[in-house]
Amino acid sequence: MRQAWISCRVFSAQSALLFAVFFLVQSVPGRSGSLSSYDPQANQLLARMTLEEKIGQMIQAESTGLIKISDIETYYLGSILNSGDADPPSGNTLEYWTEQYESLQKRTQYTRLKIPLLYGVDAVHGHNNVLGAVIFPHNIGLGCTRNPELVREIGRITAREVRATGIQWTFAPCVAVPQDERWGRTYEGFSEDPQLCALLGAAAIRGLQGDDLRSPYSILACAKHYVGDGGTLFGTSEDGRGLDQGDVRVDEETLRRIHLHPYPAAIQAGAATIMPSYSSWNGVKCSANRYLLTKVLKEELGFEGFLISDYNAIHQVHPDFKVAIGICVNAGMDMAMEPNRYREFFVYLKELVEEGTVPMSRIDDAVRRILRVKYAMGLMDKGYSLKANRRLQKEFGSEAHRRVARQAVRESLVLLKNKNQTLPLSKKAARIHVAGRSADNLGNQCGGWTITWQGQSGPVTLNGTTVLTAIRRTVSEQTLVTYSDDGKRAEGADVAVVVIGERPYAEGYGDRENLEISREDKRVIENVKKAGIPIVVVLFSGRPLILGEVLDQADALIAAWLPGTEGQGIADVLFGDYKPTGKLSFSWPKSMDQIPINLGDKPYEPLFEYGYGLTY
C-alpha cells in the first residue's frame, strides 16, 4: 500500500479561506458549557450509586436483543440502540418507532435512581432506518459540495427527524479519511483529504448537536471510527474478506497526519461521544489501545465525553470475553455496545472490579463521563420528558426538508465530461430515452444504510423521486420520455440518459477487489450506442469506479454518488436549472493498477484529479 501521503492536502484558495473562516466564527462548543462543568452534579450522583448501578450505565443493549424488557431495570442499563436491521417489532412506521422509544424509556422509572436512557441509532444520511424519512446524499457526495453550512443544515434537519421519534443519539458523523477506494465504507467518508474531512465533520456535529445539547431539537453526535479505519491494508481483516476491520500499518506520524486530523476539529465542535474503530493499528485493536484511547484522545486532545464501542467490537479483542472486557475498559472504553450479551458483560465486569483487574477509579471515570453527557443533554433535569416531541412529527419527511436534500444533490453532482455541450438538455426535446436498471430504482439511488443495514435495490423507502420520475416531471408536456432497463428501443430519440452504477452495500460486504463497471451496465450503454444518439451517463457509486470504455462512449458523464431520495436534484442539473458546481473529493483512478491513489502520491496521474469538476 503506497504511503506517499502529505499532511496538508491541496485546497483551492477559496476552500482554504472557507476552512479558516468557518473555524474562526464557529469555535464555540456545540453546547452550553464544557462537559466537565457538569462534574459537580455527576460526582454527587456517582457517590450515591452502587457498583451494579455504575456498570449498568456502561452498557448499551439492542432493543431487539433484550432478553426481557425488564432487564432495563434489572441491569440498570444506561443505553439502548437500534442497529441497521433492528426495526420495532410492530413494524417500521414513525408511530411504532416513537412508541418503542417511549416504552423502553419508561422502564428506567422502575429503578432507584431513575436515570433515563441514551437511545442511539445509525442516522448516517438522514433518519435512514425509518420509512418516510428524508434520505440525504452519503458523505462522499457531500464532500464534493465543499459546503460546510449545507452540511450543518443537513445535520440540523436530521436531528429534528430523529427527535421526532424520541431518539436522542446518532452514531454519526463518520470522519474517516478513506485512502483505498476498494474499502466498502469509502462513501461514509467526506474525502481522501483530512482537512476536508475535518471541516465537514465538524459542520455535521454542529448541525446535529446545535448550540445547546439541552435543546429538544438537538441530538448527540458521535465522531467515528477512531482512528485510522480508512487506512487499512487490503487483505488484513481476520476473515480475509478485505479492508474492513483490517490493520493500519503506518507509523505514528502518518497516523496523526492523516487519520487523527479530523478529531481535534470534532472535539472543538463539541462532539460528546466518539466510537473507536474495529480496525487495528500495527496489530493492536483500536478498542484495546490505551495509548490511543486514553493518552492521545482523552489526555492530549482533551476529549471530555465518553467512548462507545462499536457493535460487538469488544469480542474481537480476545477470545475470552471476560479478558476482552478488562482490556477494553482499562484501555479507556466507557460504554460497551453489547446488543445481545449485555448480561454477561454486567457479570464479568463486576467480577473484574471485585478481583482488582479493573480499578474502581476507571469505573468511576467512565460513569462520570456518561453522566456528564446526560446532564449536558438535560436528561437529569427534574421534569425531563420521557415522551417524544410529537410536534416534530408534522415536519418528518416534509417538503421543506426535502428541498434541502434536493439542494444537497444538486451541489454534490460532479460533471466529469461534457462533449460538444451535450448538457444541459432541452426540456422541449421531442423525445428523451432513459435507460439502465438504476434509472427508476430508489434503493440503488440511496445505497447502503437505507432502511436496512446493507440497503437494497427497489422501492426501499417512501416518498422518494427516482431519476426517471424527475425527468418526466421536468420536461415539457410535448416531450415524450421513454424507458428501457436494457438500453434497447432508443432509436429515434434526441438523447439518452443512461443511469448505471453499484447496487447497495455497506461495511464488509462492500469491499471489492475490482472496481470496474459491471458487464450488465456496459451492455446497456452499448445497446443505446447502436441508436446513434448522444448519451448522457449518470453514475451511482459509493466511490470512484474504473470507467474504461464507458467514458469514451458517453458524450456527457455525471458522478452522482449515492444521492438519496431526492432525484429531482439530478434533473435540475441535467436540464440546466442548476449549473454543476461539485468538485471531486476523491482522486479518480484510470485503472485498477493505480489503486490506491491519493493526492500527494508520486507519481500522481489519475484520470481526474482531486478537485476536478466541470460546469456549463
RODREN-994521 format. One record per residue (C-alpha): residue number from 1; residue in one letter; z, x, y. Coordinates in steps of 0.2 Angstrom, whole numbers. Layout:
<sites>
 pos code    up  east north
 NUM    a     Z     X     Y
...
</sites>
This chain:
<sites>
 pos code    up  east north
   1    m     0     0     0
   2    r    -5     8    16
   3    q     8    10    29
   4    a    -2    16    44
   5    w     8     3    55
   6    i    13     6    73
   7    s    28    -1    82
   8    c    20    -9    97
   9    r     5   -19    92
  10    v    -9   -20   104
  11    f    -6   -35   116
  12    s   -18   -40   130
  13    a   -11   -38   147
  14    q    -9   -57   148
  15    s     1   -58   132
  16    a    12   -43   136
  17    l    16   -51   153
  18    l    19   -68   145
  19    f    31   -60   132
  20    a    41   -51   146
  21    v    42   -66   157
  22    f    47   -78   143
  23    f    62   -67   138
  24    l    67   -64   156
  25    v    68   -83   161
  26    q    74   -89   143
  27    s    88   -76   139
  28    v   102   -88   139
  29    p   109   -93   122
  30    g   102  -109   114
  31    r   119  -117   115
  32    s   134  -118   127
  33    g   144  -103   125
  34    s   143   -89   111
  35    l   148   -94    94
  36    s   163   -83    94
  37    s   170   -93   109
  38    y   175  -106    96
  39    d   186   -94    86
  40    p   202  -101    93
  41    q   198  -118    85
  42    a   191  -111    70
  43    n   206  -100    67
  44    q   218  -114    69
  45    l   209  -124    56
  46    l   207  -109    45
  47    a   226  -107    45
  48    r   228  -124    38
  49    m   215  -123    24
  50    t   219  -119     5
  51    l   208  -106    -4
  52    e   199  -121   -13
  53    e   195  -129     4
  54    k   188  -112    11
  55    i   177  -109    -5
  56    g   171  -127    -3
  57    q   165  -124    14
  58    m   155  -109     7
  59    i   145  -120    -5
  60    q   128  -129    -2
  61    a   123  -140   -16
  62    e   107  -150   -18
  63    s   108  -169   -16
  64    t    98  -171   -32
  65    g   109  -158   -41
  66    l   126  -166   -38
  67    i   133  -170   -55
  68    k   144  -183   -47
  69    i   144  -189   -29
  70    s   162  -187   -29
  71    d   160  -168   -31
  72    i   158  -168   -12
  73    e   177  -171   -10
  74    t   182  -164   -27
  75    y   175  -147   -22
  76    y   177  -149    -3
  77    l   158  -145    -1
  78    g   153  -139    16
  79    s   134  -142    15
  80    i   121  -152     6
  81    l   102  -149     6
  82    n    86  -157     0
  83    s    73  -145    -6
  84    g    54  -147    -5
  85    d    54  -158   -20
  86    a    70  -167   -18
  87    d    67  -185   -11
  88    p    80  -198   -10
  89    p    82  -207   -27
  90    s    77  -224   -19
  91    g    61  -217   -13
  92    n    53  -207     1
  93    t    55  -218    17
  94    l    63  -215    34
  95    e    76  -228    30
  96    y    80  -220    12
  97    w    82  -203    19
  98    t    94  -210    33
  99    e   104  -219    20
 100    q   106  -204     9
 101    y   112  -193    23
 102    e   125  -206    28
 103    s   131  -210    11
 104    l   134  -191     7
 105    q   141  -188    24
 106    k   154  -202    21
 107    r   161  -194     6
 108    t   169  -180    17
 109    q   181  -193    24
 110    y   189  -194     7
 111    t   195  -175     9
 112    r   211  -170    18
 113    l   203  -161    32
 114    k   188  -172    34
 115    i   176  -158    38
 116    p   158  -165    40
 117    l   143  -158    30
 118    l   130  -147    37
 119    y   114  -155    30
 120    g    99  -144    28
 121    v    80  -147    24
 122    d    64  -137    25
 123    a    57  -144    40
 124    v    45  -130    42
 125    h    30  -138    51
 126    g    37  -155    57
 127    h    49  -165    46
 128    n    37  -162    32
 129    n    47  -169    17
 130    v    46  -186    24
 131    l    32  -198    23
 132    g    25  -203    40
 133    a    32  -188    50
 134    v    20  -178    61
 135    i    14  -163    52
 136    f    11  -148    64
 137    p     0  -133    60
 138    h     8  -120    50
 139    n    14  -104    59
 140    i    -1   -94    56
 141    g   -11  -106    67
 142    l     2  -107    80
 143    g     1   -88    81
 144    c   -17   -90    87
 145    t   -11  -101   101
 146    r    -1   -87   109
 147    n     8  -101   117
 148    p    27  -100   116
 149    e    30  -116   127
 150    l    20  -126   115
 151    v    29  -119   100
 152    r    45  -123   109
 153    e    39  -141   111
 154    i    35  -142    93
 155    g    52  -137    89
 156    r    60  -150   101
 157    i    49  -164    93
 158    t    53  -158    75
 159    a    72  -158    79
 160    r    70  -176    85
 161    e    61  -182    70
 162    v    74  -173    58
 163    r    88  -180    68
 164    a    81  -197    66
 165    t    86  -196    48
 166    g   103  -189    52
 167    i   100  -172    46
 168    q   105  -158    57
 169    w    99  -141    50
 170    t    81  -134    46
 171    f    78  -118    36
 172    a    65  -113    49
 173    p    58  -103    58
 174    c    51   -90    46
 175    v    49   -74    57
 176    a    42   -64    43
 177    v    29   -51    48
 178    p    16   -53    34
 179    q     7   -36    30
 180    d    -3   -41    15
 181    e   -15   -57    15
 182    r   -13   -59    -4
 183    w     5   -65    -1
 184    g     6   -84    -4
 185    r    18   -86    11
 186    t     7   -77    24
 187    y     4   -94    33
 188    e    23   -96    36
 189    g    22   -80    47
 190    f    15   -81    65
 191    s     6   -65    64
 192    e     5   -47    57
 193    d    11   -41    74
 194    p    30   -40    75
 195    q    30   -43    94
 196    l    21   -60    92
 197    c    32   -65    78
 198    a    47   -61    89
 199    l    40   -71   104
 200    l    36   -87    94
 201    g    50   -86    83
 202    a    62   -86    97
 203    a    52  -100   105
 204    a    54  -111    89
 205    i    73  -108    89
 206    r    75  -113   107
 207    g    65  -129   103
 208    l    75  -133    88
 209    q    92  -130    95
 210    g    89  -135   113
 211    d   100  -129   127
 212    d   116  -135   118
 213    l   119  -137    99
 214    r   130  -152   103
 215    s   116  -162   109
 216    p   112  -177    97
 217    y    93  -171    99
 218    s    96  -153    93
 219    i    96  -146    75
 220    l   102  -130    68
 221    a    89  -117    66
 222    c    88  -103    53
 223    a    78   -87    55
 224    k    71   -81    38
 225    h    69   -72    27
 226    y    80   -57    32
 227    v    72   -44    30
 228    g    55   -37    25
 229    d    49   -52    15
 230    g    31   -49    22
 231    g    30   -31    17
 232    t    32   -32    -2
 233    l    22   -21   -13
 234    f     9   -30   -23
 235    g    14   -32   -41
 236    t    33   -29   -38
 237    s    41   -45   -42
 238    e    51   -46   -58
 239    d    39   -58   -67
 240    g    24   -48   -62
 241    r    16   -63   -53
 242    g    13   -53   -37
 243    l    20   -51   -20
 244    d    33   -65   -19
 245    q    51   -59   -20
 246    g    45   -41   -23
 247    d    51   -24   -17
 248    v    48   -17     1
 249    r    46     1    -2
 250    v    47     9    16
 251    d    59    20    25
 252    e    72    13    37
 253    e    62    17    52
 254    t    47     7    46
 255    l    58    -7    41
 256    r    66    -8    58
 257    r    49    -6    67
 258    i    40   -20    59
 259    h    51   -32    49
 260    l    68   -31    58
 261    h    59   -33    75
 262    p    59   -52    77
 263    y    78   -53    73
 264    p    86   -47    89
 265    a    75   -60    99
 266    a    80   -73    86
 267    i    98   -69    89
 268    q    96   -69   108
 269    a    88   -86   107
 270    g   103   -92    99
 271    a    99   -93    80
 272    a   115   -99    72
 273    t   110   -96    54
 274    i   100   -83    45
 275    m    93   -83    27
 276    p    92   -67    18
 277    s    77   -64     8
 278    y    74   -65   -11
 279    s    65   -48    -9
 280    s    72   -31   -11
 281    w    72   -16     0
 282    n    69     0   -10
 283    g    75    -8   -26
 284    v    90   -17   -19
 285    k    90   -36   -17
 286    c    92   -40     2
 287    s   105   -53    -4
 288    a   116   -39   -11
 289    n   113   -26     3
 290    r   129   -24    13
 291    y   121   -12    24
 292    l   108   -24    30
 293    l   119   -40    30
 294    t   135   -33    37
 295    k   132   -16    45
 296    v   115   -20    53
 297    l   114   -38    56
 298    k   132   -43    60
 299    e   139   -27    67
 300    e   124   -18    75
 301    l   114   -33    81
 302    g   130   -44    84
 303    f   125   -59    74
 304    e   139   -72    76
 305    g   133   -86    65
 306    f   133   -87    46
 307    l   121   -81    32
 308    i   115   -94    19
 309    s   107   -88     3
 310    d    90   -94    -2
 311    y    88  -106   -17
 312    n    97   -99   -32
 313    a    95   -81   -25
 314    i   112   -75   -30
 315    h   107   -77   -48
 316    q    94   -64   -46
 317    v   106   -51   -41
 318    h   115   -48   -58
 319    p   113   -56   -75
 320    d   132   -60   -75
 321    f   133   -75   -62
 322    k   151   -71   -58
 323    v   147   -52   -55
 324    a   132   -58   -44
 325    i   143   -69   -33
 326    g   156   -55   -30
 327    i   142   -43   -25
 328    c   133   -55   -13
 329    v   149   -62    -5
 330    n   156   -44    -2
 331    a   139   -39     5
 332    g   141   -52    18
 333    m   134   -68    12
 334    d   143   -83    19
 335    m   136   -98    11
 336    a   128  -100    -6
 337    m   114  -111    -9
 338    e   118  -117   -26
 339    p   108  -133   -30
 340    n   115  -135   -47
 341    r   128  -123   -52
 342    y   140  -126   -37
 343    r   154  -130   -49
 344    e   153  -113   -57
 345    f   152  -104   -40
 346    f   168  -113   -35
 347    v   177  -107   -50
 348    y   170   -90   -51
 349    l   173   -86   -33
 350    k   191   -92   -34
 351    e   194   -81   -49
 352    l   186   -66   -39
 353    v   198   -69   -25
 354    e   213   -70   -36
 355    e   208   -55   -45
 356    g   206   -45   -29
 357    t   187   -42   -31
 358    v   183   -52   -16
 359    p   196   -49    -2
 360    m   204   -64     7
 361    s   198   -56    23
 362    r   180   -58    18
 363    i   183   -77    13
 364    d   191   -80    30
 365    d   177   -71    39
 366    a   164   -82    30
 367    v   173   -98    33
 368    r   176   -94    51
 369    r   158   -91    54
 370    i   154  -108    46
 371    l   167  -117    56
 372    r   161  -108    72
 373    v   144  -116    70
 374    k   152  -133    65
 375    y   162  -133    81
 376    a   147  -127    91
 377    m   137  -142    85
 378    g   151  -154    89
 379    l   154  -159    71
 380    m   173  -156    73
 381    d   174  -166    88
 382    k   185  -182    87
 383    g   174  -197    86
 384    y   159  -187    79
 385    s   147  -200    71
 386    l   143  -198    53
 387    k   129  -210    56
 388    a   111  -205    60
 389    n   104  -208    78
 390    r    93  -223    74
 391    r    87  -224    91
 392    l    77  -209    87
 393    q    68  -218    73
 394    k    57  -228    86
 395    e    48  -211    90
 396    f    47  -205    72
 397    g    29  -201    69
 398    s    25  -208    86
 399    e     8  -206    96
 400    a    17  -196   109
 401    h    22  -183    95
 402    r     5  -184    88
 403    r    -3  -179   105
 404    v     7  -163   105
 405    a     2  -159    87
 406    r   -16  -163    92
 407    q   -14  -150   106
 408    a    -7  -138    94
 409    v   -23  -140    83
 410    r   -35  -138    97
 411    e   -26  -122   103
 412    s   -24  -114    86
 413    l   -43  -115    81
 414    v   -52   -98    81
 415    l   -71   -98    84
 416    l   -77   -84    74
 417    k   -96   -87    75
 418    n  -107   -97    86
 419    k  -126   -93    84
 420    n  -138  -100    96
 421    q  -124  -110   104
 422    t  -123  -122    89
 423    l  -107  -128    96
 424    p  -102  -139   105
 425    l  -110  -153    95
 426    s  -118  -168   104
 427    k  -109  -184   102
 428    k  -126  -193   104
 429    a  -134  -184    89
 430    a  -144  -196    79
 431    r  -136  -190    63
 432    i  -122  -179    58
 433    h  -119  -175    39
 434    v  -101  -170    34
 435    a   -99  -161    18
 436    g   -85  -152     7
 437    r   -70  -158    -3
 438    s   -59  -154    12
 439    a   -68  -164    25
 440    d   -58  -180    20
 441    n   -43  -173    12
 442    l   -27  -174    21
 443    g   -17  -164     8
 444    n   -29  -149     9
 445    q   -28  -150    28
 446    c    -9  -149    28
 447    g    -7  -136    15
 448    g    10  -132     6
 449    w    27  -138    11
 450    t    20  -155    14
 451    i    30  -170     6
 452    t    31  -159   -10
 453    w    36  -140   -11
 454    q    18  -134   -16
 455    g     9  -148    -7
 456    q    -5  -157   -15
 457    s   -23  -162   -12
 458    g   -27  -180    -7
 459    p   -18  -193     4
 460    v    -2  -184     3
 461    t     6  -192    18
 462    l     4  -207    30
 463    n    -5  -209    47
 464    g   -15  -193    47
 465    t   -33  -191    53
 466    t   -45  -181    42
 467    v   -60  -171    50
 468    l   -72  -184    43
 469    t   -62  -198    51
 470    a   -60  -188    68
 471    i   -79  -185    69
 472    r   -83  -204    66
 473    r   -70  -208    80
 474    t   -78  -196    92
 475    v   -97  -199    91
 476    s  -107  -212   100
 477    e  -110  -229    92
 478    q  -128  -224    89
 479    t  -124  -208    79
 480    l  -124  -210    60
 481    v  -111  -200    51
 482    t  -115  -197    33
 483    y  -104  -188    20
 484    s  -105  -180     3
 485    d   -92  -169    -5
 486    d  -105  -158   -14
 487    g  -116  -155     2
 488    k  -131  -164    -5
 489    r  -141  -178     4
 490    a  -140  -168    20
 491    e  -159  -169    23
 492    g  -164  -176    40
 493    a  -148  -174    49
 494    d  -147  -165    65
 495    v  -132  -154    60
 496    a  -120  -152    46
 497    v  -101  -150    47
 498    v   -95  -142    31
 499    v   -76  -141    28
 500    i   -70  -129    15
 501    g   -55  -119    10
 502    e   -40  -117     0
 503    r   -31  -130   -10
 504    p   -12  -132    -5
 505    y     1  -119   -12
 506    a    17  -112    -7
 507    e    28   -97   -12
 508    g    25   -89   -29
 509    y    10  -100   -34
 510    g     0   -94   -18
 511    d    -1   -76   -22
 512    r   -19   -71   -26
 513    e   -27   -55   -31
 514    n   -44   -61   -25
 515    l   -46   -70    -8
 516    e   -65   -74   -10
 517    i   -70   -91    -5
 518    s   -72  -102   -21
 519    r   -88  -104   -30
 520    e   -87  -123   -28
 521    d   -86  -121    -9
 522    k  -100  -109    -9
 523    r  -111  -121   -18
 524    v  -108  -135    -5
 525    i  -115  -123     8
 526    e  -129  -118    -2
 527    n  -134  -136    -5
 528    v  -133  -140    13
 529    k  -143  -125    17
 530    k  -158  -132     7
 531    a  -159  -146    20
 532    g  -164  -133    33
 533    i  -152  -139    47
 534    p  -139  -130    57
 535    i  -122  -128    48
 536    v  -105  -128    56
 537    v   -92  -122    44
 538    v   -73  -127    46
 539    l   -62  -116    35
 540    f   -45  -122    30
 541    s   -34  -107    24
 542    g   -17  -100    24
 543    r   -24   -83    28
 544    p   -40   -74    31
 545    l   -52   -76    17
 546    i   -67   -65    12
 547    l   -81   -74    20
 548    g   -96   -64    12
 549    e  -112   -74    12
 550    v  -103   -89    20
 551    l  -103   -80    36
 552    d  -122   -77    35
 553    q  -126   -94    30
 554    a  -116  -103    44
 555    d  -123  -105    61
 556    a  -105  -108    68
 557    l   -88  -105    59
 558    i   -71  -110    64
 559    a   -55  -104    56
 560    a   -44  -120    57
 561    w   -30  -113    46
 562    l   -19  -127    40
 563    p   -19  -139    55
 564    g    -8  -153    48
 565    t   -11  -172    51
 566    e   -20  -172    67
 567    g   -38  -168    63
 568    q   -43  -176    79
 569    g   -39  -159    87
 570    i   -53  -151    77
 571    a   -66  -164    83
 572    d   -60  -161   101
 573    v   -66  -143    99
 574    l   -82  -147    89
 575    f   -88  -159   102
 576    g   -83  -148   117
 577    d   -69  -159   124
 578    y   -58  -144   122
 579    k   -66  -126   123
 580    p   -59  -115   109
 581    t   -45  -103   115
 582    g   -37   -97    99
 583    k   -36   -78    96
 584    l   -33   -71    78
 585    s   -15   -67    74
 586    f   -21   -58    59
 587    s   -35   -45    56
 588    w   -49   -52    46
 589    p   -55   -41    32
 590    k   -73   -38    27
 591    s   -69   -36     8
 592    m   -55   -35    -4
 593    d   -55   -16    -4
 594    q   -49   -17    14
 595    i   -34   -27     9
 596    p   -20   -25    16
 597    i   -27   -22    33
 598    n   -17   -22    49
 599    l   -19   -17    67
 600    g   -15     1    68
 601    d   -22     6    52
 602    k   -33    22    52
 603    p   -47    18    49
 604    y   -47     1    57
 605    e   -64    -8    54
 606    p   -60   -26    50
 607    l   -74   -40    50
 608    f   -64   -47    65
 609    e   -51   -38    75
 610    y   -34   -44    78
 611    g   -35   -55    94
 612    y   -53   -59    92
 613    g   -59   -77    96
 614    l   -75   -84   105
 615    t   -76   -98   117
 616    y   -90  -109   124
</sites>
